[in-house]
Amino acid sequence: MEKRLLLIVLTFLPFLSFAQESKKIDSTAIFILDKMNDIIGDLESVSFNVATSSDKINVEQNIETHFSTSSVSMVGPDKLMSRTKGDRGNYGIWYDGAFISYYSFDENNYVTLEAPDNIITMIDSMHVKFDFKFPAADFFYPSFTDDIIDAFDTVKYIGKKIVEGEECFHIMATNNEMHVQIWISNDTGMLPKKLLIMDKNENNLQIESTFTDWSLNPNIPESVFDFLPPPNARLISILAKS
């Protein structure tokens, strides 16, 4: 897989460059990120919930925060389903290894597209071509730790913190344009608890995601990933980004 920055970071910035000699990489932070990445990489299936707040500049040039919650289920290497409810729309995504379907609950319309045969390649392709958003996709990339090292000047472990009653490892990554904080649960699972991304070049706009209800290797029926259009749903077409 091509080395790339976090999908959420790519949403903010088209290009980043860094001076290798100026990097300050904390080995403890990298050990924790690698351990989390290894645990996630060994999963055969997973489900979780994620609550996200996202800052945008509105027409009056003020910062406006939008909120959403998503439920995500995955079976490796080629099954994914997510349902998102938020103040910018309610929608679902179903991927069965051959096709991906996007359905708007608000508008009762859908689109079904051919897709690559694995989750990671599918996410890359659909994000680049159609700007599809996949909750928490970043943590499921095998290259997650390497992407952090490549993208940021400083990566450091700054101690243990309590997040919503859970003790977490707190890691910070910074460069001239971005500021990222990651909280990882200090338990046997070592799974993501919270992610915060700040864009220094855009009025410190932030995206914050909080993860709950992780279920590791659950038995998820294959029918969960099959999309069946509801009655009277309208099939639409979408154009790839130019």
Steps between C-alpha positions, in 0.01 A plus 500: 500500500625843407628697795255774582397739770193446713176527302372769732821701462468469123158658530669813634825525303597409143872483568740482795880495506739448789871521577613157614788631709267712716283209612464412869351153527433353846564124506238450774234663284599283204491184715144580612384581145661183365334288769159650424558452126603135551190423707268659243685325217446159662122542522284286274190709572410805706214734582500833683327836531659837438373851584652781294499878516630688197567873458412678176511862385142611425383763252545772761864388537441377852599161640200267514524159667306201366435176686442141392499147638589187304471127557759297309537126437781334304608150408842472340605528234196603300186584698398836650178665612451837666198707593540870580253740658582867524385857452637489143311188399420138578650236273635147479781326312499128412802326345500129416837455330375573150260793526453800729159657555430841652146565621354829627235439766390863469444496122422128454746471211807289442791429270682170449852492355752235410779496759845343556514162672636604842405757761817710494520535122126565486525781757787664311319472167161625618653788695709620207234453231182596683608658831325226702567528873572186704488542880830413674654359182845636589563254782448199273785577261798264553728798439336720766812541718728557202257758363513688831882495500518615138246779540596667828810674633437405863333188639504461877339314788377749759365272772187323616168684505146410603256525209135431581599285796770302314875530555662574166845549351519854361705558184555829317626556147573845355644680200475855369150449366335227709456403861377148581422336835420131545374333817539120512335292773745357756358148512559169326326622186702824464238640264441861394288704742523850356654679201538876467631673187559874477585694183728787596464667158119511510405686818591195708204305362461171685367151442448293816392135509421293810478119477277276711353150511787316334415135430796288392453206265120492526302257285340734244261341248599560136151629430587812703719614212241444226310812398132461413338824384196594710161524329472794259870588541634690200815388320725796421836547331801696618800637317859436601697798621690670219 
